[in-house]
Amino acid sequence: MSGKGYRGKPCAYCGKEGASSTADHVVARSFFFPEDRDNLPQVPSCNRCNNDKSKLEHYAASALVAGSNHIEGDRFRTQMVRPRLKRNRKLGRELGIEQSSPVWLNVNGVFQPMFTLKVDARKLRSLVAYVARGLFCHHIGRPLSSDFAPDVSMWKPMSEPALWASLAEYFPPESFRCVADLGRGSFIYEGAQSIVHPDFSVWRMSWHGVRLHGRESPPEGIGTWWAITKPTPAALSVSGKSADC
């Protein structure tokens, strides 16, 4: 589909009919080397959603990629992150790079200087929600219903099997499923659409193998984001149903 083919369609993110004016890369090109940017998923987007998502991507492309565990992570930091932060000193201060001292860690068999960054989890959650909506539209062929919204979270690796088990009845083997690796590990995701309700879906994704550390995270950190598209509180109040689909 050409760029013109994305105009006048429902926006993949807000769902507004006929509002799209451009094609948007579900996962921004800035997360990938130029040689890995072919055939990235694209969806129709309105100007407002495109601009709002772009701001989050600008932040995440430095905040996440700075901690890249990609096989070419050092190249990402040298060729992409450092020039961005050099142009945007304010973002560097926000991430705390200028105030922190490097810690030498073994990354892909090579010791590299790594910095502790102050990451705004709210911005990252908002971006994951956009990406989940975009992946839903790309794979299912339409925007997510306005009665559903992504519920974004991160789970400890040891807790993920229990989460999958709790969802298994909604995603039997005949459910739609997809798995993809974009940019040789730059962005990896998998998704499934429930046969119980076509808007109930689950998306599991990671950027550059980055692991975030928080007060309750395990020593190795948490590297996978989950986005489960669930009925909104407003939709539940009207239907009188619980959040379980």
Secondary structure, 3 states (H helix, E strand, C coil): CCHHHHCCCCCCCCCCCCCCCEEEECCCHHHCCHHHCCCCCEEEECHHHHHHHHHHHHHHHHHCHHHCCCCCHHHHHHHHHHHHHHHCHHHHHHHCCCCCCCEEEEECCEEEEECCCCCCHHHHHHHHHHHHHHHHHHHHCCCCCCCEEEEEEECCHHHHHHHHHHHHHHCCCCCEEEEEEECCCCEEEEEEECCCCCCCEEEEEEECCCCECCCCCCCCCECCEEEEEEECHHHHHHHCCCCCC
